[in-house]
């Protein structure tokens, strides 16, 4: 749905844009054999990007539509709110709004389904490498800044993982992802963790997602122990585009 709206606007820079992140639809749901059923009169989609121009472009094209379909769900765009700015330090406890993927996938390759324990250095190192690669590719950071981002350590909430293990529940599952109409299978992880990194790195992963396939809805984060509904503002469009 998101990709269709971006293509509808016809602006090539935004059609090919990948520096954004989004959640699943949030609402009251129930799982049955036929799929996911929504019982809410309203649902919420969280969309994030460092580029306000991109957000404006997406919203203006979305609100030109009377309704959109996602699977068998028909929804009508109604309202948009802006989350207030979050101030970061050198460590932040995050929760996963969507699963974090640490390995890429390719056709007929099962590598991305491999389980890597979150408490290992390998897990943290893979996320560091993907984050630095993405940050560098944006052109938003100088070589000197990038060199200063060497501090990066992800520490999972061990008590949370222990409770899940005791209850025989999973925090890592296999998910499908589509790239140019090719279906891949990847492993995604969902658990709270503390990230020790520079403030700029914290802001980047908060706005752009953490890990692989972030522009396909994976790796969206929120700050733990906060209520996003209590930090919303009126969304203002740039006058040049509105």
C-alpha positions in Angstrom: 0.0 0.0 0.0 2.8 2.4 0.9 4.7 1.7 -2.2 1.6 2.2 -4.3 1.0 5.6 -2.8 4.6 6.6 -3.4 4.3 5.6 -7.1 1.0 7.4 -7.4 2.7 10.7 -6.7 5.0 10.2 -9.6 8.1 11.9 -8.1 11.0 9.6 -8.9 13.2 10.7 -5.9 10.4 9.6 -3.5 9.3 6.5 -5.4 12.8 5.1 -5.1 13.3 6.6 -1.6 14.2 4.0 1.1 15.1 6.1 4.2 11.8 5.5 6.0 10.3 3.0 8.4 6.7 2.0 9.3 4.7 -0.2 11.7 2.0 -2.7 11.2 -1.5 -1.5 11.6 -2.3 -0.9 15.3 -5.8 -1.7 16.6 -7.9 -4.3 18.3 -7.3 -7.6 16.5 -8.0 -11.3 16.7 -6.2 -14.0 14.9 -8.3 -16.8 13.2 -7.7 -19.4 10.6 -8.7 -16.9 7.9 -6.2 -14.3 9.0 -6.1 -11.2 11.2 -9.4 -9.6 12.0 -9.7 -5.9 13.1 -12.4 -5.1 15.6 -11.5 -1.4 15.9 -13.4 1.4 14.3 -10.0 3.1 13.8 -6.5 1.8 13.1 -3.2 3.6 13.3 -0.1 3.4 11.1 3.2 4.8 12.4 5.4 6.2 9.6 8.9 7.6 10.3 11.7 9.2 8.3 14.4 11.9 8.8 13.0 13.6 5.7 10.0 15.8 6.3 9.7 16.3 2.6 9.2 12.6 2.1 6.5 12.5 4.9 4.7 15.4 3.4 4.8 13.8 0.0 3.4 10.5 1.3 0.6 12.2 3.4 -0.6 14.5 0.6 -0.9 11.5 -1.8 -2.6 9.4 0.9 -5.2 12.0 1.8 -6.1 12.4 -1.9 -7.6 9.0 -1.7 -11.1 8.4 -0.3 -10.1 4.9 0.8 -7.3 2.3 0.5 -7.3 -1.5 0.7 -4.8 -3.6 2.7 -5.7 -7.2 2.1 -9.4 -7.4 2.7 -9.4 -4.4 5.0 -10.8 -1.2 3.6 -9.7 2.0 5.5 -10.4 5.7 5.0 -7.6 8.2 5.7 -8.9 10.4 8.6 -6.2 12.2 10.5 -2.5 12.6 11.1 -0.5 13.4 14.2 3.1 14.2 14.8 5.0 12.7 17.7 7.0 15.2 19.8 10.7 15.1 19.5 12.6 12.6 21.7 15.8 13.7 23.3 18.5 11.0 23.3 21.6 10.5 25.4 24.3 7.8 25.0 22.0 5.0 26.0 18.3 4.3 25.4 16.0 1.5 26.2 14.0 0.6 23.1 11.1 -1.7 22.4 10.4 -3.2 19.0 7.2 -2.1 17.3 8.1 -4.5 14.4 10.7 -7.3 14.2 14.4 -6.4 13.8 16.1 -8.3 11.0 19.9 -8.7 11.2 20.7 -10.7 8.1 20.0 -10.0 4.4 18.4 -12.6 2.1 18.9 -13.7 -1.5 17.1 -16.0 -3.8 17.3 -19.7 -2.8 19.4 -18.8 0.3 18.4 -19.7 3.8 21.1 -17.7 5.5 18.7 -15.0 6.7 16.7 -17.6 8.7 19.7 -18.5 10.9 19.2 -17.8 14.6 21.8 -15.7 16.3 21.5 -15.3 20.1 20.8 -11.6 20.9 23.2 -11.5 23.9 26.2 -12.4 21.6 28.7 -9.9 20.2 27.8 -11.2 16.7 24.3 -10.0 17.0 25.4 -6.5 18.0 28.2 -6.4 15.4 25.8 -7.2 12.6 23.5 -4.4 13.6 26.4 -2.0 13.9 27.6 -2.8 10.4 24.2 -2.4 8.8 23.5 0.8 10.7 26.9 2.4 9.8 26.4 1.4 6.1 23.0 3.0 6.0 24.1 6.2 7.8 27.1 6.6 5.5 24.9 6.1 2.4 22.6 9.0 3.4 25.4 11.6 3.0 24.0 13.3 6.2 27.2 12.6 8.2 30.8 13.6 7.6 33.7 11.2 7.6 34.8 12.6 10.9 31.4 12.1 12.4 31.2 8.5 11.1 34.6 7.8 12.6 33.3 8.9 16.0 30.4 6.4 15.9 32.5 3.5 16.9 30.6 3.0 20.2 27.7 0.6 19.6 26.5 -2.1 21.9 23.0 -3.7 22.0 22.1 -5.3 25.3 18.9 -7.3 25.4 16.6 -7.3 28.4 17.6 -10.6 30.0 14.7 -10.8 32.3 12.3 -10.4 29.4 14.0 -13.2 27.5 14.1 -15.4 30.5 10.3 -15.0 31.1 9.6 -15.9 27.5 11.8 -19.0 27.6 10.1 -20.0 30.9 6.7 -19.7 29.2 8.0 -21.4 26.1 7.2 -18.4 24.0 9.3 -17.1 21.0 10.9 -13.8 20.5 12.4 -14.8 17.1 10.3 -15.9 14.2 10.5 -16.5 10.4 8.8 -13.8 8.3 8.2 -13.3 4.6 9.5 -10.3 2.8 9.0 -9.4 -0.9 11.6 -7.7 -3.1 10.8 -7.0 -6.7 8.0 -9.6 -6.4 10.4 -12.3 -5.2 9.5 -13.8 -1.8 12.3 -14.3 0.8 12.2 -15.7 4.3 14.0 -13.9 7.0 14.3 -14.1 10.8 13.0 -11.2 12.9 13.6 -10.6 16.6 11.2 -8.8 18.9 12.4 -7.9 22.5 13.3 -4.8 24.6 16.9 -3.8 24.6 19.3 -1.0 25.7 21.4 0.6 22.9 24.7 2.2 23.9 25.6 4.5 21.0 26.2 8.1 20.1 23.1 10.4 20.2 23.2 10.8 16.4 23.1 7.0 16.0 20.2 6.7 18.5 18.2 9.3 16.6 18.9 7.6 13.2 17.7 4.2 14.2 14.6 5.8 15.9 13.6 7.6 12.8 14.8 5.2 10.2 14.6 1.8 11.8 17.2 -0.7 12.9 18.7 -3.6 10.9 17.7 -4.9 7.4 14.6 -4.3 5.3 13.6 -1.2 7.3 11.8 0.4 4.3 9.7 -2.8 4.2 8.3 -2.4 7.7 11.0 -4.2 9.8 13.0 -2.8 12.7 10.7 0.0 13.9 11.5 1.1 17.4 9.9 3.1 20.2 11.4 4.4 23.5 10.5 2.1 26.4 8.3 3.3 29.3 6.7 6.1 27.4 3.2 6.7 26.0 3.3 8.1 22.5 -0.3 9.2 22.8 0.9 11.7 25.4 3.5 13.3 23.1 1.6 14.1 20.0 1.4 17.5 18.2 -0.6 18.9 15.3 1.2 18.0 12.0 2.2 21.0 10.0 2.9 20.7 6.2 5.6 22.7 4.5 3.8 25.6 2.8 5.7 25.1 -0.4 4.3 21.6 -0.8 0.9 21.8 0.9 
